[in-house]
Amino acid sequence: MKVLVLGSGQLARMMCLAAEPLNIRTLAYDVNQDLVVHPITQLPMNMSYADAINEVDVITAEFEHIPAPILSLAQQSGKLKPGANAIQAGGDRRVEKALLGQAKVNNAKHHLVSDEASFNQAIKTLGLPIVFKTAKEGYDGKGQWRLKEASQAQGIWQQMASVLSSSDASQAIVAEQFVPFQREVSMIGARNAQGEIKTYPLTENHHENGVLSVSLALGENDVLQQQADQMFTAIAQALDYVGVLAVEFFDLNGELLVNEIAPRVHNSGHWTQQGCYSSQFENHIRAVCGLPLGDTQLIQPSLMVNLLGEAQVNNQVLALPSVGVHWYNKENKPGRKMGHINVSATDKATLTNKLSQLKDLLPISTHQGIEAVLGKLTS
């Protein structure tokens, strides 16, 4: 069996690594360069996008912001999993909000903004503070504004107006009522075409400057896990979803609100590579290829640390027990996700100790996020 991944970044790379033991071959399509490449070597495969569509059995995606003509051609083939509607829901907050309403899951109140009149109406309807997010192409804290006081309104509107005027006509901004959440958690789960659903333990996420720094999976809160399971299932069924889906939540004193969805394998689920019997990458391949889903139970407490703008780490990291380093073979740029480190331990106390040891071996740039997690683990 052959799978074509739309996108040729690190997620396609890790899908390929998970697919090979299942005797499934993967290709990747670099949508920016119009090249079909091998997901790991990045070497061109000497075929066109149309040729690749004809050659493979399944088409899937590693990111949401796929140009419409490319996505349309994949959808027309009948091989795209998840379907174009699911991928578009992850790439446009307007579509996403409509889906969440259809699935009847709790999420923040919102208002669409396309001009100054609707901007002022959003303030009147939602009250302050408000978070504004571009409907399309915002990620890792980009394309977002926070309006806390009325005196900031005109300045923020000018910034937003500049973005709207320089974007295509399909761009808009979604205003969301600010949610005073205690923490962000995410659920990674998979659904196959037969309707089988399996979810991973909830993950607690810690960000620095709007970018994910550390994800932590302890498997401790059964009540929240049940809530998340129900909401995940409602969303996956509303989309008739096939593949791995990530749902990010705000935790408000034990009540979950959906923040956003990602119709793909997700950064906050990388810890599953060693924290579970079947990783999110393996289960995505299993789901889209019509195979039974793998075991998602937590083997032992685990976490992931992102390596942001770091081309290398101290080799002593590799000497730490139950610590795995995953590099993406990317050109180094400040703040760029260059790789990640997974850590597992038999219990919470041991995991805390290992993370502390790891911190001392990593660059100072990674310490802030790790120290925040260490504070939570020891509180």
Secondary structure, 3 states (H helix, E strand, C coil): CEEEEECCCHHHHHHHHHHHHHCCEEEEEECCCCEEECCCCCCECCCCHHHHHHHCCEEEECCCCCCHHHHHHHHHCCCECCCHHHHHHHHEHHHHHHHHHHHCCCECCEEEECCHHHHHHHHHHHCCCEEEEECECCCCCCCEEEECCHHHHHHHHHHHHHHHHHCCCCCCEEEEECCCCCEEEEEEEEECCCCCEEECCCEEEEEECCEEEEEEECCCCHHHHHHHHHHHHHHHHHCCCCEEEEEEEEEECCEEEEEEEECCCCHHHCCHHHHECCCHHHHHHHHHCCCCCCCCCECCCEEEEEEECCCCCCHHHHHCCCEEEEECCCCCCCCCEEEEEEEECCCHHHHHHHHHHHHHHCCHHHHHHHHHHHHHHHC
